[in-house]
Amino acid sequence: MIKKILKKIIYKLSIIASKNRWLTVFYYTINTKGFQHEQHNVLRGVIKNKTDKNNIANFRRAIHRIEKGLITQPLKPIFAESYILETVLTYKRLLNDDCDKTTLLWGKGILIQYFEIVEKTDIITKAYSEFLKLIEFETSNLPSTYFANERVRSKITIDDFFELNKQRRSIRYYQNKEVPREIVEKAIKIALQSPSACNRQPFSFRVIDDPSMLRTAASLPMGATTFSDNIPMMVFIIGDLSSYFDERDKHIIYIDASLAAMNFILALEVQGLSSCIINWSDIPKRNKRLKKFLKLEDWEQCVMSISIGYALPECGVASSMKKDVETVTKYN
C-alpha cells in the first residue's frame, strides 16, 4: 500500500518537474534511479579520455580531422596547426604501445600526405621534424584521401538490397549447429565499414560461443527468456565512453554501434546465418552482472546483444509490418 502511494507521489512530481528544466534536474537529483548509472559511466569515460595520453580514439579523431582538411575545397594552405604536434607525439607513443596496427598505418599515410602539402609554420615544422624521426618514407600501399569517382562500385541493385532487408528477420530458434567464427569475423569486417563520428569506432564485439558460458550470457539481457537455451552464439556490442573528452558526445556510442550492428546482421544474413537483436535496457543490476561477466570497465557500456545461429526451418517469423514511407517522411 505504501509503495503504491509513493509511486503516485513520484508520478505527480515527475509531471510537475517535466515542465521546467531546473525542476527536472532537481527531480533526478532526488530520484537518482533513472540516470545514476549513466552519469557515472559518462564521467568515468571523460576522465579516462582526458588522462590517457595514449587514447587511440583521440588519435583517430585527430587523423580524421586532418583528412577533412585535406579534402576541403578550396584547400587551405595552413590547417590543423593547433593540434598537429600533439597528434605526432601521440603517434610516437602509440608506436611503442600494443594498439591497432591498422590505425597506425592510417595515421602514417595521412600525416605523410598532410606534411607534403601544408605550408610549414614554426609549429608545423616542429611537428614535421618529430614525425621524420619516426618513419621511413615507404609510401606504397599507404592510405590517402581520394576522389568520389574513385570509390569502389558495388553491383548490387536497389531491388537486391531491398530483398536482403526483407529476408533479414528476427529469428529466435536455431539449429543445434556450431556457428563458424570465420563467418562472424567476415561480418565484423563488413560492420567496420559503417560510418562513425570522426572514425573513432567506439565499440567492440564480445562474442560468446563457449557452451559453458552461453547459458549465463543468454540470461543477461531481457527479452530472451523464451529461447535462451537455444542460442548457439551471443554477441554483445560494447560502447567505449572513454572515446570522448566531453559529456556532449555521450550518445555517440549508441549511434555508431547501431550503424555497425545493421551492417553486421545483414552480412551474417548473406552468409546463411540468422540473428535477433536483443535490446539492452539500462538496469543497474543487469549492468553489474554483465560488467562482471565480461570484465568490463566503468566506461564500457553494453549497447545491445545479438543472438546468432542457423535458423530452424520451422521457426516462426513475426510479420512485423513496417510503417509506410509517407508516415515517417516529411520534406522541408
Secondary structure, 3 states (H helix, E strand, C coil): CHHHHHHHHHHHHHHHHCCCHHHHHHHHHHCCCCCHHHHHHHHHHHHHHHHCCCCHHHHHHHHHHHHHHHCCCCCCCCCCCCCHHHHHHHHHHHHCCCCCHHHHHHHHHHHHHHHHHCCCCHHHHHHHHHHHCCCCCCCCCCCCCCCHHHCCCCCCCHHHHHHHHHHCCECCCECCCCCCHHHHHHHHHHHCCCCCHHHCCCEEEEEECCHHHHHHHHHCCCCCCCCHHHCCEEEEEEEEHHHCCCHHHCCHHHHHHHHHHHHHHHHHHHCCCEEEEEECCCCHHHHHHHHHHHCCCCCEEEEEEEEEECECCCCCCCCCCCCCHHHHCCCC
